[in-house]
Amino acid sequence: MPTKAEIITSTTIAEDPPVLSRWLTFAMAGATGIAVANIYYNQPMLGIMQAEFPGQLAGLVPTVTQLGYALGIFLLVPLGDLVERKKLIILQFGLLFLALAGVALAPNASVLLLTSLLVGVGATVAQQIIPLAAHLSDPNKRGATVGLVMSGLLCGILFSRTLAGFVSTHSGWREMFALAVPMALAACAVMAWKLPRSHPEPTMGYPALLGSILGLWREFPELRVATLTQSSLFAAFSVFWTILVFQLESPAFNLGPDAAGLFGIIGAIGILAAPFAGKLADKRGPHMIVLFGTSLTLVSWVIFGFWISIPGLIVGVILLDLALQSAMIPNQHIIYALRPSARARVNTIFIGSMFLGGSLGSALALQIWTAFGWTGVCLLGGGFCAIATALQLVRWSARRSR
C-alpha cells in the first residue's frame, strides 16, 4: 500500500513493457540534439550579433536563452508526469519552430531577447524525450539507453557551435536561425510518426504537481547532491563556451567564429564517453564514475590556465567534455532510479538546476572576462569544478563510513 508521502508526491505512470528499438533510440537521440542545439547557436555568433545590435542587450542573448530553457524545464517538463508525452513533444516543437522564426526576423535587440527566451522554453522538448526513453527502455539497459540519448543531446550542444560558426561566417547569423526552422520541423515529424503514446494516470492537478517538486528535493539526498554537482559542472562548461569566441578573437589568436565552431567537433570526442559511462554505471555502480568526472574537469581548467595555446585549448576541451559526460550519465542513472513514477519531475529538478547553473556561468563569465581576462575566467571555471568535486568527496566519504 502506498504511503501518504507517495500519494502526495507521485503521479502514477503505467509501466509498459520495453518497446524501445535501436532505431527509435537513435531517432530520439537525434531529435534531442536538434532541439537542444537551438540554445547554443548564438554563442559563436555573439560577436556579429552585437555588431548588428550595439549595446548591452544583445550580449545577454546566451543568458536569456538559458534562462528560458530553465523556465521551460520547471514549468513544462513536469507535465510529462501528467499528460500524454507524445502530444506534449509535438506541441513544444511547434513553439520552437515559431520562436526560431521570430529570432531570424527580429528587428531589434528587445525582440531578439524575447524570442530567444521562447527558443529556450521550446527547446526543453529535449527534456521530455529523455525521461520517455528511460521509461520505454529495459530497466537492465536503462543506463546505456540514457547514455545514448544523452550523446545526441551533447552532439547537439557541441555541433551547434560548429554549424553556427560556419553559417554565420559565410552567410550570417539570421541565416543560421532560418536554417534551424526546417530542422525543428523534421525532428517533430519523426517524433509524431514513430513515438508510442505514453499512458500517464494522473493522481493530482498541475499546481499540486509543481508543488510536489519541492517534496522530492527534500526527500532524496542523492537528488540534491547529483543536482548541485551537475549544476556546478555545467556552470564551468558554460564559462568556457561563452568566452571561447572572445579568447580566439583576441590578439593572442586572432581567429573568427568559424574557428570557435570547429572546437565543437573537437569537443565531440568526449561524447564517446556517454554510452561507456552508462554501461559502467549499469555494471559497476555510478558513484565512483561521477567522482572521476568531477576530478577530470579540474584538470581541464588547469590546462586552460597554464597551456595558453591552440593545442592547450584542444586538449582541455576534450577533457572538459569527456568529464562532463562521465559525471552526467551516472548522475542521471542515480536520480532516475529514485522514483520511477516521478521521473519527469526528478528530471525537472536535475536539468533545470543544471541550466540555471549554466546561465549563472555564462553571466559571470562575461563580467570576469571584461574585468580580469582569461586568467580570471580560468579561476572561475576551476572554482565551479572544485565545488562539484568537493560535493562528491563528501558523498564518497559518507558512503564509505556507513
Buried (B, 14 or more C-beta within 10 A) or exposed (E): EEEEEBEBBBBBBEEEEBEBEEEBBBBBBBBBBBBBBBBBBBBBBBBBBBEBBEEEBBBBBBBBBBBBBBBBBBBBBBBBBBBEBBBBBBBBBBBBBBBBBBBBEBEEBEBBBBBBBBBBBBBBBBBBBBBBBBBBBEBEBBBBBBBBBBBBBBBBBBBBBBBBBBBBBEEBBBEBBBBBBEBBBBBBEBBEEBBEEBEBEBBBEEEBBBEBBEBBBEBBEBBBBBBBBBBBBBBBBBBBBBBBBBBBBEEEBEBBBBBBBBBBEBBBBBBEBBBBBBBBBBEEEBBBBBBBBBBBBBBBBBBBBEBBEBEBBBBBBBBBBBBBBBBBBBBBBBBBBBBBBBBBBBBBBBBBBBBBBBBBBBBBBBEBBEEEBBEBBBEBBBBBBBBBBEBBEEBBEEEEEE
